[in-house]
Amino acid sequence: MSQDSTGRGRRGPGRRRKPPARRKALAVAAWSAAGVVLLGGAGLGYVYFKVNGNLKTVDIDAALGKDRPQDADNGSMDILVLGSDSRGGANGAYGRDDGGSARSDTAMIVHVYEGHRKASVISIPRDTMAPRPACATSGGRTDPGGQRRQFNEAYTVGGAACAVKTVETMSGIRMDHYLEVDFTGFKKIIDDLGGVEVTTGKPIKDGASHLDLPAGTNRLDGEQALGLVRTRKSVGDGSDLGRIQLQQAFIKALIKQVKGIGLFDNPKKLLDLADSGTKAVTTDKALGDVKSLMGFAQSLQGIGAQDMQMITLPVTADPRDPDRVAPLPKETRLVWEALLADRPIPPEATVDSMGDKGAAGGIVR
């Protein structure tokens, strides 16, 4: 067991045990969470002094205290991954200027199974209507939450801590890690990687995301990759569910490419990736230095795209608002029970879900 700067014992990233009374919360990125972690992990130690200062952290444990689910002691690990952005300033090109207001348009729970050879990824649609607990706001007040709140508003209301608290309330699962990536950093990572190759089953043209791709194999630069993971209205039924399927397909393509690149053969590319990757992410406090982040990443390197089960949280149309979705109680319970028991998600959990009906399936592969 390693020790932190105060001399207290601290478990290394990737291991689980029952939490002591003041156990630190251990919080790849939204659109490419797994890819971000994996592409930087192996080489971050070589550029420690350059990139360590890039990392931004949030102390989830201090914010949430003891009112959290008990940690599972079965060797698994759960990570909440968010993709955050603002339309303020130069980012206004991606939508109406919001003055820099924080938002989270993409959320994934990554469950890494015991042995760290397989993982399940559960995407939560941003317009899911679900209970939100009371959360502290940036202005020092408390938002009371409620039984019927739109999921992605949790981040806007109370930042990372409120997003984690909302997910833990929904699932009953304690998040070991928190990882957040902003979309401008996402673009830079893809450009430093040299682009990502995807194959589209049909042309994609979306004015809102500024994407225009012919059918066939395309190598996407950062701007095009961002356009793909933001595309919604031109695929499937035009909902956020179709966009989630595009994001999941892109993550798998990214992981495949990263694993096939010899980063150590190109020191400049390695340095650029480490620099842009650490600038793009916000982590929980336990992963807030390059050494810890590197150890975390290395613990996940055995997981390939073929080892990831990716689903959307089982949802149906919200009976009170057709523009929103609501979790299917029985099917959602099957998902959370499987993760708590460190088992694969059963097929019956998704058979009736709108999110896995193939709204955009097969468009990108």
ChimeraX attribute file (.defattr): number of C-alpha atoms within 10 A of each C-alpha:
attribute: neighborCount
match mode: 1-to-1
recipient: residues
	/A:1	7
	/A:2	9
	/A:3	11
	/A:4	10
	/A:5	7
	/A:6	6
	/A:7	8
	/A:8	9
	/A:9	12
	/A:10	14
	/A:11	16
	/A:12	15
	/A:13	21
	/A:14	22
	/A:15	17
	/A:16	18
	/A:17	12
	/A:18	11
	/A:19	13
	/A:20	7
	/A:21	8
	/A:22	10
	/A:23	14
	/A:24	19
	/A:25	22
	/A:26	26
	/A:27	25
	/A:28	26
	/A:29	28
	/A:30	30
	/A:31	33
	/A:32	25
	/A:33	26
	/A:34	24
	/A:35	27
	/A:36	29
	/A:37	25
	/A:38	25
	/A:39	26
	/A:40	27
	/A:41	24
	/A:42	19
	/A:43	19
	/A:44	26
	/A:45	18
	/A:46	14
	/A:47	15
	/A:48	16
	/A:49	11
	/A:50	12
	/A:51	21
	/A:52	20
	/A:53	14
	/A:54	20
	/A:55	19
	/A:56	18
	/A:57	18
	/A:58	20
	/A:59	19
	/A:60	25
	/A:61	20
	/A:62	13
	/A:63	14
	/A:64	16
	/A:65	13
	/A:66	12
	/A:67	8
	/A:68	17
	/A:69	14
	/A:70	13
	/A:71	20
	/A:72	20
	/A:73	14
	/A:74	15
	/A:75	15
	/A:76	24
	/A:77	28
	/A:78	26
	/A:79	22
	/A:80	28
	/A:81	29
	/A:82	31
	/A:83	22
	/A:84	24
	/A:85	20
	/A:86	23
	/A:87	18
	/A:88	17
	/A:89	11
	/A:90	10
	/A:91	17
	/A:92	14
	/A:93	13
	/A:94	17
	/A:95	12
	/A:96	11
	/A:97	15
	/A:98	14
	/A:99	12
	/A:100	14
	/A:101	11
	/A:102	17
	/A:103	21
	/A:104	24
	/A:105	21
	/A:106	26
	/A:107	26
	/A:108	29
	/A:109	22
	/A:110	26
	/A:111	26
	/A:112	24
	/A:113	20
	/A:114	17
	/A:115	13
	/A:116	17
	/A:117	15
	/A:118	19
	/A:119	25
	/A:120	22
	/A:121	24
	/A:122	21
	/A:123	24
	/A:124	24
	/A:125	28
	/A:126	19
	/A:127	20
	/A:128	22
	/A:129	22
	/A:130	19
	/A:131	17
	/A:132	24
	/A:133	21
	/A:134	17
	/A:135	23
	/A:136	18
	/A:137	17
	/A:138	11
	/A:139	8
	/A:140	8
	/A:141	10
	/A:142	13
	/A:143	16
	/A:144	10
	/A:145	16
	/A:146	12
	/A:147	10
	/A:148	12
	/A:149	16
	/A:150	19
	/A:151	23
	/A:152	22
	/A:153	19
	/A:154	27
	/A:155	22
	/A:156	18
	/A:157	22
	/A:158	23
	/A:159	19
	/A:160	26
	/A:161	23
	/A:162	26
	/A:163	27
	/A:164	26
	/A:165	25
	/A:166	23
	/A:167	24
	/A:168	17
	/A:169	17
	/A:170	17
	/A:171	17
	/A:172	18
	/A:173	19
	/A:174	24
	/A:175	26
	/A:176	24
	/A:177	25
	/A:178	29
	/A:179	24
	/A:180	26
	/A:181	28
	/A:182	21
	/A:183	23
	/A:184	16
	/A:185	18
	/A:186	26
	/A:187	21
	/A:188	22
	/A:189	28
	/A:190	25
	/A:191	19
	/A:192	20
	/A:193	21
	/A:194	14
	/A:195	21
	/A:196	22
	/A:197	18
	/A:198	20
	/A:199	18
	/A:200	17
	/A:201	15
	/A:202	13
	/A:203	14
	/A:204	18
	/A:205	18
	/A:206	18
	/A:207	12
	/A:208	15
	/A:209	21
	/A:210	16
	/A:211	18
	/A:212	14
	/A:213	18
	/A:214	13
	/A:215	14
	/A:216	13
	/A:217	14
	/A:218	15
	/A:219	14
	/A:220	19
	/A:221	20
	/A:222	23
	/A:223	19
	/A:224	21
	/A:225	24
	/A:226	22
	/A:227	22
	/A:228	25
	/A:229	23
	/A:230	24
	/A:231	26
	/A:232	23
	/A:233	17
	/A:234	19
	/A:235	22
	/A:236	18
	/A:237	14
	/A:238	14
	/A:239	20
	/A:240	24
	/A:241	29
	/A:242	25
	/A:243	26
	/A:244	30
	/A:245	29
	/A:246	25
	/A:247	24
	/A:248	25
	/A:249	22
	/A:250	24
	/A:251	24
	/A:252	22
	/A:253	20
	/A:254	25
	/A:255	24
	/A:256	17
	/A:257	18
	/A:258	19
	/A:259	17
	/A:260	8
	/A:261	12
	/A:262	11
	/A:263	19
	/A:264	12
	/A:265	9
	/A:266	10
	/A:267	13
	/A:268	12
	/A:269	16
	/A:270	22
	/A:271	21
	/A:272	18
	/A:273	24
	/A:274	31
	/A:275	24
	/A:276	22
	/A:277	26
	/A:278	27
	/A:279	21
	/A:280	23
	/A:281	25
	/A:282	22
	/A:283	25
	/A:284	23
	/A:285	21
	/A:286	25
	/A:287	24
	/A:288	21
	/A:289	19
	/A:290	24
	/A:291	15
	/A:292	17
	/A:293	24
	/A:294	21
	/A:295	18
	/A:296	20
	/A:297	24
	/A:298	18
	/A:299	19
	/A:300	21
	/A:301	17
	/A:302	14
	/A:303	18
	/A:304	18
	/A:305	20
	/A:306	11
	/A:307	13
	/A:308	17
	/A:309	15
	/A:310	20
	/A:311	22
	/A:312	21
	/A:313	28
	/A:314	28
	/A:315	25
	/A:316	17
	/A:317	17
	/A:318	16
	/A:319	10
	/A:320	10
	/A:321	10
	/A:322	10
	/A:323	11
	/A:324	19
	/A:325	25
	/A:326	22
	/A:327	22
	/A:328	19
	/A:329	10
	/A:330	11
	/A:331	21
	/A:332	19
	/A:333	16
	/A:334	18
	/A:335	23
	/A:336	18
	/A:337	17
	/A:338	15
	/A:339	22
	/A:340	21
	/A:341	13
	/A:342	20
	/A:343	16
	/A:344	16
	/A:345	20
	/A:346	12
	/A:347	10
	/A:348	12
	/A:349	19
	/A:350	22
	/A:351	13
	/A:352	14
	/A:353	20
	/A:354	20
	/A:355	26
	/A:356	21
	/A:357	16
	/A:358	14
	/A:359	21
	/A:360	23
	/A:361	19
	/A:362	14
	/A:363	20
	/A:364	22
	/A:365	17
